[in-house]
Structure formats: C-alpha cells, structure tokens
C-alpha cells in the first residue's frame, strides 16, 4: 500500500464516520426556536450527546485535513 491509497482510505473512512456521527446526533430545537419560538435555543450538552458532538468535530477536522493534504501533495509515493 502506498501513501496515496492510505490517504484515500482515511478520507473515505472519515467521511462515512462523519455522516454516521451527524445522523446519530439528537435533533435540537425546531426551526421556530431560531426565531424566538422556544427557550431551547441554547442548551448544555451532557453525557453521550457531548461525546458524540466532540467526536463529530474531530472527524470533520480529520476529513478536511485529509482533503487538504491530498490537494497539496497530489502524488505521494
């Protein structure tokens, strides 16, 4: 396996895990809350919800970095 294949695998794997992590998150307040319809606009994340939120951020950073690396160094050998 060369480094290009590994980088592609990291990109695809982080993309799939990122989609799963986003879909697993609980839905927040509805659209009306953004316009003052609810008091649930700012809530504190706790427990599993907080951990899933942090994992989502880490996966997003890994995904973006892997794409940027593949753009900067297109032909790793």
N, C-alpha and C positions, 0 to 999 in steps of 0.2 A: 504494500500500500504506500503510495506516495502522499505527500502532504496536501496536494490538491484534493485527493479523494477524501482524506480525513477532514479537511475544511468543509467540503460539500456535505459530508455526513453530519458534521456539527451544525451546519446551517439548517439542514432539513430536520434534524432531530430537535433542535431548539425551536423551530417553527411549529412543529407538531405539538410539542410540550407547551408552548406558549398558547396555542389555540385551546388546548385542553384546560390549562390553568385559567384562562379568561372565561371559558364556559362554565367552570365549576364555581366561580365566584357568585355570591348571592347578589340578587338584584337589589340595588339601592332604592332610593325614593323614586317615585314615578315622575313623569315629565312635569306634572303640575307643581311639584315641590321646587323646581327651579325658578318658578315664578311666585313663590311665596305661599303656595297652597298647602304646605306641610312644614312641620317643625323638624323633620328628619333629614334636613339637608346636610348637616354636619354631625356625624356620629363617630364614636370611637371604635376602632376595630379591636376585637379581642379574640384570643384563642386561635382556633383554626383559621378563621377569617383573616386575621393579621398575618399568620404564617403564609397563607396562600397568596396574599397581597404582596408580601416581600419576595416570595418565590417567583411571582409573575414579573416583578421588576428585574430580578436577576436574569431570568430567561430573556427578557426583552433586551437587556444590555448585551448578553451573550450573542443574541441573534444579530443585533445591529453591528457589533464588533466583528463578527464573522463575515458579514457582508462587506464592511469597510476594508477588512484585510484582503478579501478576495478581489476588491477593486484596486487596491493599492499595489498588490503583488499578484498579478493575474496568473503568472506561470511559475508557481513554486515547484522546485524539483528536488 
